[in-house]
Amino acid sequence: MTIDLEDPQEEPAEEQVLDINHPPFVLLHVRRGVDYRLEQIWNICQQYGAHIIGGYVRFMISPDEHTAPANDVDIFLDLKENETMEGTQQRYKDICDRFETIYDMTHNGPLSSYYYDETGGSVSVNVIMPRSDETMVTIGSIYEIMEMFDFPIVRCALRSLEVASADPDFLVDEKEKRLQWKHINCPVAAVFRMMKYSKKGYFARPKEVAKLFIDWDNRTPEYRERLLAGLAREDPDEDQINELETLLWVD
């Protein structure tokens, strides 16, 4: 498919070109962040059927030349037609094994596998474990996965090394350094997310913060009790840590 945009080497235009595959998402130029390692990551994703979505893409397409850099590249598997659960799990293992060959260090968590260089000289990779349930979708099309992201500034995904799909509010929120919630995985985790991005220069207006209180009130008593119990544990074991991370889904 050919995407009719201006030459990405020129200063990108500000107007938003509609992503005809999934309106109202839009297409934006990549402005920075492509180097040898990113090309490696992209090629591995193409080989194993995976997407680059989230904060690193924000950094790549932001019109603000001083935008805060991202610490890592988040990788999500596509959903292949007629693939069994065992096949998906094997593909997740295979792409993880591939990233292990190009990075020095590995950290395997309950929800993802993280790859980085000991010297910190190149962007790290976070391969998200495939999951699809009532609270989280981490496998599928870029659009299915982006719908589960919280802020418009991170609801963006690479379509190529030159073009990305993004939330229609991306440009406005990125220019104004504004945080607004379009999806809340967990209100407590959302506070951590707000703190994380406040350090990058973004802020949430009061009406957006109020959404977290409303969300908490709408949660079931069981969920609130489990989450508060997990946060109160002073010396949790590995299973309890994994349960808490699943409830929070903090990245």
LUMSE-968825 format. One record per atom (N, C-alpha, C): residue number from 1; x, y, z; atom name; residue in three letters. Coordinates in steps of 0.001 Angstrom, whole numbers, plus 500000, padded with zeros to 6 digits. Example, Ala and Ser with C-alpha at 12.3 -4.5 7.8 and 13.67 -1.06 7.14 Angstrom:
# residues 2
  lumkol    east   north      up  nulum  zavex
       1  513190  494310  507800      N    ala
       1  512300  495500  507800     CA    ala
       1  513200  496700  507800      C    ala
       2  512850  497750  507080      N    ser
       2  513670  498940  507140     CA    ser
       2  512900  500030  507870      C    ser
This chain:
# residues 251
  lumkol    east   north      up  nulum  zavex
       1  500841  498808  500000      N    met
       1  500000  500000  500000     CA    met
       1  500875  501240  500000      C    met
       2  500545  502209  499158      N    thr
       2  501282  503466  499075     CA    thr
       2  500572  504537  499878      C    thr
       3  501319  505225  500742      N    ile
       3  500758  506302  501542     CA    ile
       3  501177  507614  500922      C    ile
       4  500208  508392  500509      N    asp
       4  500484  509624  499792     CA    asp
       4  500760  510752  500777      C    asp
       5  502033  510918  501115      N    leu
       5  502473  511981  502001     CA    leu
       5  503645  512695  501377      C    leu
       6  504005  513826  501930      N    glu
       6  505147  514563  501432     CA    glu
       6  506439  513802  501695      C    glu
       7  507491  514236  501055      N    asp
       7  508807  513651  501279     CA    asp
       7  509170  513783  502747      C    asp
       8  509403  512656  503475      N    pro
       8  509700  512744  504900     CA    pro
       8  511001  513459  505209      C    pro
       9  511855  513696  504225      N    gln
       9  513096  514424  504454     CA    gln
       9  512838  515925  504591      C    gln
      10  511716  516403  504048      N    glu
      10  511365  517804  504155     CA    glu
      10  510688  518066  505493      C    glu
      11  510578  519338  505866      N    glu
      11  509872  519680  507096     CA    glu
      11  508428  519208  506984      C    glu
      12  507971  518323  507890      N    pro
      12  506628  517762  507764     CA    pro
      12  505544  518818  507905      C    pro
      13  504477  518635  507167      N    ala
      13  503341  519540  507271     CA    ala
      13  502574  519251  508553      C    ala
      14  501870  520251  509052      N    glu
      14  501135  520104  510297     CA    glu
      14  499761  519472  510096      C    glu
      15  499199  519580  508862      N    glu
      15  497861  519053  508676     CA    glu
      15  497858  517546  508874      C    glu
      16  496719  517046  509348      N    gln
      16  496600  515634  509659     CA    gln
      16  495958  514900  508483      C    gln
      17  496624  513882  508004      N    val
      17  496112  513052  506915     CA    val
      17  495376  511868  507529      C    val
      18  494137  511676  507151      N    leu
      18  493319  510625  507738     CA    leu
      18  493886  509248  507419      C    leu
      19  493930  508389  508427      N    asp
      19  494311  506997  508230     CA    asp
      19  493074  506256  507730      C    asp
      20  493033  505990  506435      N    ile
      20  491823  505420  505837     CA    ile
      20  491542  504010  506344      C    ile
      21  492539  503360  506946      N    asn
      21  492322  502017  507469     CA    asn
      21  491549  502024  508784      C    asn
      22  491597  503159  509503      N    his
      22  490919  503189  510795     CA    his
      22  490654  504627  511231      C    his
      23  489728  505336  510564      N    pro
      23  489360  506667  511031     CA    pro
      23  488790  506563  512463      C    pro
      24  488996  507577  513327      N    pro
      24  489570  508884  513008     CA    pro
      24  491074  508982  513241      C    pro
      25  491776  507839  513365      N    phe
      25  493235  507902  513499     CA    phe
      25  493827  508601  512269      C    phe
      26  495000  509185  512462      N    val
      26  495630  509970  511401     CA    val
      26  497037  509443  511132      C    val
      27  497622  509884  510008      N    leu
      27  498980  509520  509638     CA    leu
      27  499899  510716  509858      C    leu
      28  501039  510477  510506      N    leu
      28  502006  511530  510782     CA    leu
      28  503395  511070  510374      C    leu
      29  504230  512033  510013      N    his
      29  505603  511733  509622     CA    his
      29  506466  511356  510819      C    his
      30  507413  510469  510587      N    val
      30  508496  510222  511544     CA    val
      30  509512  511347  511399      C    val
      31  509911  511941  512499      N    arg
      31  510822  513089  512482     CA    arg
      31  512199  512780  513050      C    arg
      32  512289  511744  513899      N    arg
      32  513567  511462  514570     CA    arg
      32  513528  510036  515123      C    arg
      33  514658  509593  515653      N    gly
      33  514686  508332  516383     CA    gly
      33  515002  507099  515565      C    gly
      34  515258  507263  514259      N    val
      34  515579  506099  513426     CA    val
      34  517096  505996  513295      C    val
      35  517654  504925  513827      N    asp
      35  519079  504651  513691     CA    asp
      35  519260  503166  513387      C    asp
      36  520494  502708  513426      N    tyr
      36  520767  501310  513075     CA    tyr
      36  520009  500352  513994      C    tyr
      37  519984  500639  515297      N    arg
      37  519312  499739  516232     CA    arg
      37  517800  499742  516010      C    arg
      38  517229  500910  515765      N    leu
      38  515792  500957  515514     CA    leu
      38  515442  500200  514241      C    leu
      39  516302  500294  513230      N    glu
      39  516069  499523  512006     CA    glu
      39  516121  498024  512295      C    glu
      40  517051  497607  513155      N    gln
      40  517109  496206  513573     CA    gln
      40  515799  495781  514224      C    gln
      41  515325  496598  515156      N    ile
      41  514090  496303  515879     CA    ile
      41  512921  496202  514906      C    ile
      42  512836  497159  513993      N    trp
      42  511749  497161  513013     CA    trp
      42  511781  495895  512155      C    trp
      43  512953  495518  511685      N    asn
      43  513068  494341  510830     CA    asn
      43  512696  493065  511576      C    asn
      44  513061  492972  512852      N    ile
      44  512680  491806  513654     CA    ile
      44  511161  491764  513820      C    ile
      45  510556  492923  514048      N    cys
      45  509100  492982  514178     CA    cys
      45  508417  492507  512898      C    cys
      46  508957  492910  511754      N    gln
      46  508375  492471  510485     CA    gln
      46  508514  490964  510316      C    gln
      47  509613  490416  510768      N    gln
      47  509862  488983  510620     CA    gln
      47  508904  488147  511471      C    gln
      48  508609  488635  512691      N    tyr
      48  507829  487828  513637     CA    tyr
      48  506381  488306  513797      C    tyr
      49  505964  489258  512997      N    gly
      49  504592  489728  513093     CA    gly
      49  504328  490503  514363      C    gly
      50  504992  491651  514519      N    ala
      50  504850  492445  515736     CA    ala
      50  504784  493932  515396      C    ala
      51  504301  494719  516345      N    his
      51  504122  496157  516173     CA    his
      51  504976  496943  517157      C    his
      52  505366  498154  516763      N    ile
      52  505996  499126  517656     CA    ile
      52  504945  500187  517965      C    ile
      53  504549  500262  519234      N    ile
      53  503458  501142  519644     CA    ile
      53  503856  501852  520941      C    ile
      54  503414  503104  521087      N    gly
      54  503560  503755  522380     CA    gly
      54  504558  504889  522440      C    gly
      55  505215  505019  523605      N    gly
      55  506017  506189  523925     CA    gly
      55  507170  506482  522987      C    gly
      56  507814  505455  522467      N    tyr
      56  508926  505727  521563     CA    tyr
      56  508413  506315  520250      C    tyr
      57  507245  505865  519812      N    val
      57  506663  506433  518594     CA    val
      57  506268  507890  518846      C    val
      58  505762  508183  520046      N    arg
      58  505502  509583  520414     CA    arg
      58  506735  510445  520183      C    arg
      59  507863  509978  520670      N    phe
      59  509126  510694  520508     CA    phe
      59  509474  510853  519026      C    phe
      60  509201  509833  518231      N    met
      60  509568  509845  516823     CA    met
      60  508746  510840  516004      C    met
      61  507480  511037  516371      N    ile
      61  506598  511842  515520     CA    ile
      61  506234  513193  516129      C    ile
      62  506713  513489  517322      N    ser
      62  506344  514753  517965     CA    ser
      62  506840  515952  517157      C    ser
      63  505993  516987  516981      N    pro
      63  506441  518200  516302     CA    pro
      63  507339  519068  517187      C    pro
      64  507410  518736  518471      N    asp
      64  508242  519485  519415     CA    asp
      64  509663  518946  519365      C    asp
      65  510593  519739  518869      N    glu
      65  511972  519257  518744     CA    glu
      65  512633  519018  520090      C    glu
      66  512034  519538  521165      N    his
      66  512582  519340  522510     CA    his
      66  511777  518322  523314      C    his
      67  510933  517551  522647      N    thr
      67  510116  516580  523360     CA    thr
      67  510989  515589  524120      C    thr
      68  510485  515119  525250      N    ala
      68  511257  514202  526091     CA    ala
      68  511483  512886  525358      C    ala
      69  512710  512368  525394      N    pro
      69  512976  511077  524743     CA    pro
      69  512294  509936  525477      C    pro
      70  512144  508816  524793      N    ala
      70  511572  507612  525399     CA    ala
      70  512699  506682  525804      C    ala
      71  512452  505897  526849      N    asn
      71  513494  505013  527369     CA    asn
      71  513568  503686  526627      C    asn
      72  512461  503263  526035      N    asp
      72  512454  501949  525398     CA    asp
      72  511390  501882  524306      C    asp
      73  511483  500825  523527      N    val
      73  510531  500546  522450     CA    val
      73  509624  499414  522900      C    val
      74  508312  499658  522908      N    asp
      74  507350  498632  523299     CA    asp
      74  506899  497847  522077      C    asp
      75  506961  496512  522195      N    ile
      75  506667  495600  521093     CA    ile
      75  505442  494757  521440      C    ile
      76  504490  494685  520514      N    phe
      76  503266  493902  520696     CA    phe
      76  503082  492966  519501      C    phe
      77  502661  491744  519763      N    leu
      77  502437  490785  518684     CA    leu
      77  501128  491057  517955      C    leu
      78  501159  490851  516643      N    asp
      78  499943  490866  515842     CA    asp
      78  499207  489551  516076      C    asp
      79  497912  489547  515779      N    leu
      79  497110  488326  515906     CA    leu
      79  497013  487680  514537      C    leu
      80  497625  486514  514402      N    lys
      80  497631  485824  513115     CA    lys
      80  496392  484937  512974      C    lys
      81  495819  484952  511795      N    glu
      81  494618  484168  511537     CA    glu
      81  494901  482678  511679      C    glu
      82  494020  481986  512392      N    asn
      82  494084  480529  512595     CA    asn
      82  495291  480080  513408      C    asn
      83  496002  481000  514053      N    glu
      83  497131  480597  514893     CA    glu
      83  496607  480115  516244      C    glu
      84  497108  478988  516715      N    thr
      84  496697  478465  518009     CA    thr
      84  497368  479251  519129      C    thr
      85  496862  479082  520350      N    met
      85  497475  479738  521497     CA    met
      85  498918  479280  521666      C    met
      86  499137  477991  521406      N    glu
      86  500500  477474  521493     CA    glu
      86  501398  478122  520445      C    glu
      87  500844  478340  519263      N    gly
      87  501619  478994  518220     CA    gly
      87  501970  480426  518585      C    gly
      88  501022  481142  519182      N    thr
      88  501283  482518  519601     CA    thr
      88  502347  482557  520692      C    thr
      89  502236  481654  521650      N    gln
      89  503223  481594  522728     CA    gln
      89  504611  481276  522177      C    gln
      90  504667  480396  521181      N    gln
      90  505948  480059  520581     CA    gln
      90  506522  481256  519831      C    gln
      91  505666  482016  519142      N    arg
      91  506121  483202  518423     CA    arg
      91  506639  484259  519397      C    arg
      92  505971  484381  520542      N    tyr
      92  506452  485297  521575     CA    tyr
      92  507840  484867  522052      C    tyr
      93  508014  483577  522273      N    lys
      93  509319  483068  522707     CA    lys
      93  510368  483297  521630      C    lys
      94  509975  483075  520368      N    asp
      94  510934  483222  519273     CA    asp
      94  511413  484668  519123      C    asp
      95  510487  485630  519218      N    ile
      95  510910  487026  519061     CA    ile
      95  511748  487459  520263      C    ile
      96  511416  486938  521439      N    cys
      96  512236  487232  522620     CA    cys
      96  513638  486671  522459      C    cys
      97  513730  485442  521972      N    asp
      97  515047  484833  521739     CA    asp
      97  515845  485654  520729      C    asp
      98  515155  486197  519730      N    arg
      98  515853  486993  518711     CA    arg
      98  516402  488281  519311      C    arg
      99  515613  488958  520149      N    phe
      99  516116  490183  520772     CA    phe
      99  517255  489889  521745      C    phe
     100  517234  488716  522335      N    glu
     100  518296  488354  523268     CA    glu
     100  519646  488274  522563      C    glu
     101  519621  487992  521240      N    thr
     101  520883  487879  520512     CA    thr
     101  521516  489237  520210      C    thr
     102  520748  490323  520290      N    ile
     102  521321  491627  519942     CA    ile
     102  521483  492544  521156      C    ile
     103  521075  492067  522343      N    tyr
     103  521231  492863  523563     CA    tyr
     103  522083  492123  524584      C    tyr
     104  522705  492905  525468      N    asp
     104  523581  492328  526491     CA    asp
     104  522799  491718  527645      C    asp
     105  521725  492387  528054      N    met
     105  521043  492041  529299     CA    met
     105  519562  491763  529040      C    met
     106  518977  490903  529899      N    thr
     106  517580  490528  529790     CA    thr
     106  516938  490529  531165      C    thr
     107  515704  491029  531228      N    his
     107  514908  490924  532452     CA    his
     107  513537  490389  532073      C    his
     108  513181  489225  532618      N    asn
     108  511891  488604  532318     CA    asn
     108  510919  488859  533461      C    asn
     109  509858  489614  533177      N    gly
     109  508837  489898  534158     CA    gly
     109  507585  489089  533890      C    gly
     110  506550  489260  534732      N    pro
     110  505312  488488  534553     CA    pro
     110  504498  488919  533344      C    pro
     111  504744  490133  532836      N    leu
     111  503921  490668  531758     CA    leu
     111  504714  491020  530505      C    leu
     112  506032  490983  530596      N    ser
     112  506851  491341  529444     CA    ser
     112  508278  490865  529649      C    ser
     113  509041  490948  528567      N    ser
     113  510479  490651  528616     CA    ser
     113  511226  491883  528146      C    ser
     114  512242  492283  528906      N    tyr
     114  512937  493551  528677     CA    tyr
     114  514378  493272  528265      C    tyr
     115  514834  493969  527206      N    tyr
     115  516177  493760  526660     CA    tyr
     115  516903  495096  526577      C    tyr
     116  518144  495121  527070      N    tyr
     116  518892  496374  527104     CA    tyr
     116  520385  496094  527082      C    tyr
     117  521141  497115  526713      N    asp
     117  522593  497014  526723     CA    asp
     117  523128  497514  528055      C    asp
     118  524125  496842  528576      N    glu
     118  524684  497195  529887     CA    glu
     118  525223  498617  529895      C    glu
     119  525744  499069  528762      N    thr
     119  526306  500420  528691     CA    thr
     119  525230  501482  528537      C    thr
     120  524002  501070  528175      N    gly
     120  522927  502026  527958     CA    gly
     120  523114  502850  526699      C    gly
     121  523907  502353  525771      N    gly
     121  524227  503128  524584     CA    gly
     121  523196  503078  523478      C    gly
     122  522155  502246  523607      N    ser
     122  521141  502166  522558     CA    ser
     122  519769  501960  523198      C    ser
     123  518744  502217  522412      N    val
     123  517385  502116  522931     CA    val
     123  517081  500674  523340      C    val
     124  516356  500510  524450      N    ser
     124  515998  499184  524946     CA    ser
     124  514686  498720  524318      C    ser
     125  514371  497450  524522      N    val
     125  513162  496861  523952     CA    val
     125  512360  496186  525056      C    val
     126  511057  496397  525035      N    asn
     126  510149  495769  525981     CA    asn
     126  509114  494982  525185      C    asn
     127  509238  493655  525178      N    val
     127  508319  492800  524420     CA    val
     127  507165  492407  525339      C    val
     128  505961  492858  525002      N    ile
     128  504801  492653  525853     CA    ile
     128  504190  491276  525608      C    ile
     129  503933  490560  526687      N    met
     129  503356  489221  526593     CA    met
     129  501943  489292  526004      C    met
     130  501615  488403  525069      N    pro
     130  500267  488425  524469     CA    pro
     130  499187  488163  525513      C    pro
     131  498153  489006  525493      N    arg
     131  497070  488882  526455     CA    arg
     131  495822  489510  525860      C    arg
     132  494674  488863  526067      N    ser
     132  493407  489418  525604     CA    ser
     132  492311  488981  526568      C    ser
     133  491846  489919  527399      N    asp
     133  490772  489637  528341     CA    asp
     133  489961  490905  528554      C    asp
     134  489115  490896  529586      N    glu
     134  488210  492027  529787     CA    glu
     134  488925  493292  530235      C    glu
     135  490157  493171  530709      N    thr
     135  490872  494346  531210     CA    thr
     135  492003  494809  530311      C    thr
     136  492526  493939  529458      N    met
     136  493710  494310  528690     CA    met
     136  493789  493524  527391      C    met
     137  494153  494228  526322      N    val
     137  494413  493595  525029     CA    val
     137  495821  493992  524607      C    val
     138  496705  493010  524470      N    thr
     138  498080  493295  524069     CA    thr
     138  498472  492506  522821      C    thr
     139  497479  492004  522112      N    ile
     139  497747  491289  520874     CA    ile
     139  496635  491629  519885      C    ile
     140  497016  491819  518635      N    gly
     140  496030  492156  517628     CA    gly
     140  496551  493203  516678      C    gly
     141  495654  493923  516031      N    ser
     141  496059  494993  515122     CA    ser
     141  496573  496177  515938      C    ser
     142  497261  497091  515283      N    ile
     142  497748  498274  515989     CA    ile
     142  496581  499056  516583      C    ile
     143  495445  499047  515914      N    tyr
     143  494298  499827  516369     CA    tyr
     143  493652  499186  517592      C    tyr
     144  493532  497863  517588      N    glu
     144  492978  497169  518751     CA    glu
     144  493833  497406  519981      C    glu
     145  495138  497412  519806      N    ile
     145  496040  497619  520936     CA    ile
     145  496044  499080  521373      C    ile
     146  496066  500013  520416      N    met
     146  496084  501429  520772     CA    met
     146  494833  501838  521531      C    met
     147  493706  501193  521259      N    glu
     147  492474  501536  521960     CA    glu
     147  492592  501266  523456      C    glu
     148  493534  500425  523861      N    met
     148  493742  500118  525274     CA    met
     148  494759  501052  525930      C    met
     149  495383  501938  525155      N    phe
     149  496342  502888  525709     CA    phe
     149  495596  504059  526340      C    phe
     150  496232  504677  527327      N    asp
     150  495539  505714  528088     CA    asp
     150  495534  507076  527413      C    asp
     151  496698  507660  527148      N    phe
     151  496771  509033  526662     CA    phe
     151  496881  509092  525135      C    phe
     152  496270  510095  524489      N    pro
     152  496470  510270  523051     CA    pro
     152  497936  510409  522657      C    pro
     153  498772  510965  523535      N    ile
     153  500184  511151  523183     CA    ile
     153  500933  509836  523036      C    ile
     154  500374  508727  523542      N    val
     154  501035  507432  523355     CA    val
     154  500204  506487  522500      C    val
     155  499061  506943  522030      N    arg
     155  498242  506120  521140     CA    arg
     155  498737  506322  519708      C    arg
     156  499909  505771  519437      N    cys
     156  500550  505932  518132     CA    cys
     156  501383  504688  517841      C    cys
     157  501451  504332  516561      N    ala
     157  502114  503092  516154     CA    ala
     157  502809  503287  514819      C    ala
     158  503985  502686  514672      N    leu
     158  504703  502781  513409     CA    leu
     158  504005  501974  512323      C    leu
     159  503847  502609  511166      N    arg
     159  503379  501903  509979     CA    arg
     159  504561  501569  509074      C    arg
     160  505602  502366  509162      N    ser
     160  506857  502162  508446     CA    ser
     160  507894  502985  509192      C    ser
     161  509123  503012  508704      N    leu
     161  510144  503852  509334     CA    leu
     161  509989  505321  508945      C    leu
     162  508971  505632  508165      N    glu
     162  508709  507018  507759     CA    glu
     162  507366  507553  508247      C    glu
     163  506422  506661  508546      N    val
     163  505047  507085  508833     CA    val
     163  504491  506312  510028      C    val
     164  503671  507010  510833      N    ala
     164  502997  506380  511964     CA    ala
     164  501519  506720  511959      C    ala
     165  500703  505833  512532      N    ser
     165  499304  506131  512808     CA    ser
     165  499213  506686  514223      C    ser
     166  498323  507671  514422      N    ala
     166  498214  508302  515733     CA    ala
     166  496784  508703  516029      C    ala
     167  496500  508841  517307      N    asp
     167  495210  509332  517765     CA    asp
     167  494965  510720  517180      C    asp
     168  493726  511050  516820      N    pro
     168  493456  512367  516238     CA    pro
     168  493774  513532  517182      C    pro
     169  493833  513272  518491      N    asp
     169  494184  514324  519450     CA    asp
     169  495687  514400  519722      C    asp
     170  496463  513571  519038      N    phe
     170  497897  513510  519338     CA    phe
     170  498581  514872  519204      C    phe
     171  498425  515515  518060      N    leu
     171  499168  516752  517815     CA    leu
     171  498815  517850  518816      C    leu
     172  497534  518024  519092      N    val
     172  497126  519061  520039     CA    val
     172  497662  518758  521436      C    val
     173  497486  517527  521888      N    asp
     173  497939  517174  523236     CA    asp
     173  499453  517231  523360      C    asp
     174  500150  516831  522305      N    glu
     174  501613  516863  522343     CA    glu
     174  502111  518302  522365      C    glu
     175  501515  519175  521579      N    lys
     175  501941  520574  521558     CA    lys
     175  501647  521270  522881      C    lys
     176  500497  520944  523486      N    glu
     176  500105  521581  524738     CA    glu
     176  500627  520830  525961      C    glu
     177  501302  519691  525723      N    lys
     177  501826  518857  526816     CA    lys
     177  500698  518471  527772      C    lys
     178  499604  518018  527192      N    arg
     178  498380  517729  527938     CA    arg
     178  498174  516226  528067      C    arg
     179  497750  515794  529244      N    leu
     179  497383  514407  529482     CA    leu
     179  495867  514327  529616      C    leu
     180  495262  513509  528792      N    gln
     180  493830  513218  528965     CA    gln
     180  493645  511714  528834      C    gln
     181  492799  511157  529669      N    trp
     181  492581  509723  529656     CA    trp
     181  491477  509350  528682      C    trp
     182  491818  508468  527751      N    lys
     182  490809  507867  526884     CA    lys
     182  490527  506427  527301      C    lys
     183  491408  505874  528122      N    his
     183  491205  504526  528661     CA    his
     183  491973  504440  529977      C    his
     184  491352  503857  530988      N    ile
     184  491998  503698  532296     CA    ile
     184  492059  502213  532616      C    ile
     185  493256  501664  532645      N    asn
     185  493415  500252  533001     CA    asn
     185  493208  500045  534491      C    asn
     186  493762  500958  535279      N    cys
     186  493663  500906  536736     CA    cys
     186  493863  502333  537234      C    cys
     187  492979  502858  538091      N    pro
     187  493135  504247  538525     CA    pro
     187  494393  504495  539342      C    pro
     188  494828  503505  540099      N    val
     188  496065  503671  540867     CA    val
     188  497264  503693  539919      C    val
     189  497281  502775  538976      N    ala
     189  498358  502774  537982     CA    ala
     189  498342  504062  537174      C    ala
     190  497147  504609  536933      N    ala
     190  497040  505844  536171     CA    ala
     190  497728  506997  536885      C    ala
     191  497715  506979  538222      N    val
     191  498435  508002  538980     CA    val
     191  499937  507881  538727      C    val
     192  500431  506638  538727      N    phe
     192  501852  506429  538427     CA    phe
     192  502185  506902  537017      C    phe
     193  501274  506634  536089      N    arg
     193  501490  507083  534715     CA    arg
     193  501519  508609  534640      C    arg
     194  500630  509247  535376      N    met
     194  500604  510708  535398     CA    met
     194  501913  511251  535977      C    met
     195  502416  510623  537029      N    met
     195  503684  511038  537624     CA    met
     195  504832  510848  536639      C    met
     196  504818  509729  535939      N    lys
     196  505869  509436  534964     CA    lys
     196  505931  510516  533890      C    lys
     197  504760  510862  533345      N    tyr
     197  504758  511835  532255     CA    tyr
     197  504859  513274  532746      C    tyr
     198  504544  513521  534007      N    ser
     198  504766  514864  534542     CA    ser
     198  506259  515176  534581      C    ser
     199  507062  514159  534799      N    lys
     199  508522  514343  534785     CA    lys
     199  509029  514631  533374      C    lys
     200  508227  514297  532382      N    lys
     200  508587  514576  530992     CA    lys
     200  508011  515906  530503      C    lys
     201  507311  516613  531407      N    gly
     201  506793  517923  531043     CA    gly
     201  505322  517973  530685      C    gly
     202  504573  516884  530899      N    tyr
     202  503153  516841  530601     CA    tyr
     202  502335  517062  531877      C    tyr
     203  501076  517491  531724      N    phe
     203  500234  517694  532899     CA    phe
     203  498800  517298  532595      C    phe
     204  498062  516960  533656      N    ala
     204  496645  516616  533541     CA    ala
     204  495821  517705  534201      C    ala
     205  494811  518162  533506      N    arg
     205  493917  519159  534062     CA    arg
     205  493003  518519  535112      C    arg
     206  492445  519348  536025      N    pro
     206  491624  518787  537110     CA    pro
     206  490512  517859  536658      C    pro
     207  489832  518197  535557      N    lys
     207  488727  517345  535107     CA    lys
     207  489221  515963  534694      C    lys
     208  490486  515892  534235      N    glu
     208  491048  514590  533884     CA    glu
     208  491382  513789  535141      C    glu
     209  491912  514457  536161      N    val
     209  492212  513777  537422     CA    val
     209  490931  513242  538045      C    val
     210  489838  513990  537910      N    ala
     210  488559  513550  538477     CA    ala
     210  488102  512224  537873      C    ala
     211  488514  511950  536624      N    lys
     211  488143  510684  535992     CA    lys
     211  488669  509482  536790      C    lys
     212  489799  509659  537453      N    leu
     212  490397  508553  538212     CA    leu
     212  489546  508220  539437      C    leu
     213  489007  509248  540109      N    phe
     213  488136  509019  541262     CA    phe
     213  486831  508346  540828      C    phe
     214  486293  508790  539702      N    ile
     214  485065  508191  539184     CA    ile
     214  485304  506729  538830      C    ile
     215  486446  506453  538196      N    asp
     215  486779  505083  537820     CA    asp
     215  486911  504193  539055      C    asp
     216  487571  504708  540092      N    trp
     216  487745  503938  541329     CA    trp
     216  486382  503590  541937      C    trp
     217  485469  504551  541964      N    asp
     217  484145  504324  542525     CA    asp
     217  483361  503289  541728      C    asp
     218  483666  503170  540446      N    asn
     218  482956  502225  539582     CA    asn
     218  483554  500820  539606      C    asn
     219  484683  500657  540257      N    arg
     219  485296  499325  540348     CA    arg
     219  484533  498461  541353      C    arg
     220  484615  497145  541169      N    thr
     220  483933  496238  542082     CA    thr
     220  484624  496235  543440      C    thr
     221  483881  495965  544514      N    pro
     221  484518  495863  545841     CA    pro
     221  485642  494831  545857      C    pro
     222  485460  493717  545142      N    glu
     222  486490  492678  545114     CA    glu
     222  487793  493213  544529      C    glu
     223  487683  493939  543416      N    tyr
     223  488877  494496  542785     CA    tyr
     223  489587  495457  543731      C    tyr
     224  488831  496358  544348      N    arg
     224  489437  497345  545241     CA    arg
     224  490106  496676  546432      C    arg
     225  489440  495662  546980      N    glu
     225  490013  494950  548137     CA    glu
     225  491299  494236  547758      C    glu
     226  491305  493560  546600      N    arg
     226  492508  492850  546153     CA    arg
     226  493656  493811  545906      C    arg
     227  493361  494944  545276      N    leu
     227  494404  495919  544965     CA    leu
     227  494960  496551  546232      C    leu
     228  494098  496958  547144      N    leu
     228  494560  497578  548387     CA    leu
     228  495339  496586  549237      C    leu
     229  494902  495325  549242      N    ala
     229  495632  494298  549993     CA    ala
     229  497021  494089  549401      C    ala
     230  497085  494089  548075      N    gly
     230  498388  493922  547430     CA    gly
     230  499322  495076  547708      C    gly
     231  498796  496295  547703      N    leu
     231  499630  497471  547966     CA    leu
     231  500083  497524  549419      C    leu
     232  499316  496884  550316      N    ala
     232  499631  496945  551748     CA    ala
     232  500682  495927  552166      C    ala
     233  500934  494928  551331      N    arg
     233  501904  493894  551707     CA    arg
     233  503313  494477  551777      C    arg
     234  504007  494217  552860      N    glu
     234  505356  494761  553047     CA    glu
     234  506430  493867  552440      C    glu
     235  506189  492576  552406      N    asp
     235  507195  491654  551872     CA    asp
     235  506515  490604  550991      C    asp
     236  505984  491013  549839      N    pro
     236  505243  490068  548997     CA    pro
     236  506162  489040  548349      C    pro
     237  505619  487831  548138      N    asp
     237  506384  486821  547407     CA    asp
     237  506193  487058  545913      C    asp
     238  506837  486218  545099      N    glu
     238  506817  486437  543651     CA    glu
     238  505414  486368  543078      C    glu
     239  504604  485401  543542      N    asp
     239  503239  485276  543032     CA    asp
     239  502406  486500  543378      C    asp
     240  502595  487023  544584      N    gln
     240  501837  488211  545001     CA    gln
     240  502271  489447  544220      C    gln
     241  503567  489544  543913      N    ile
     241  504061  490643  543083     CA    ile
     241  503458  490557  541685      C    ile
     242  503431  489353  541142      N    asn
     242  502869  489164  539810     CA    asn
     242  501381  489523  539774      C    asn
     243  500648  489141  540825      N    glu
     243  499229  489477  540893     CA    glu
     243  499026  490992  540949      C    glu
     244  499865  491675  541751      N    leu
     244  499735  493123  541877     CA    leu
     244  500063  493817  540563      C    leu
     245  501106  493358  539894      N    glu
     245  501476  493974  538612     CA    glu
     245  500371  493774  537574      C    glu
     246  499704  492615  537643      N    thr
     246  498610  492355  536721     CA    thr
     246  497426  493286  537002      C    thr
     247  497145  493523  538290      N    leu
     247  496057  494424  538652     CA    leu
     247  496374  495873  538258      C    leu
     248  497632  496247  538443      N    leu
     248  498040  497620  538132     CA    leu
     248  498291  497824  536649      C    leu
     249  498913  496817  536047      N    trp
     249  499379  496922  534658     CA    trp
     249  500172  498200  534459      C    trp
     250  501211  498374  535273      N    val
     250  502068  499545  535193     CA    val
     250  503224  499244  534259      C    val
     251  503489  500145  533280      N    asp
     251  504645  499954  532404     CA    asp
     251  505717  500985  532721      C    asp
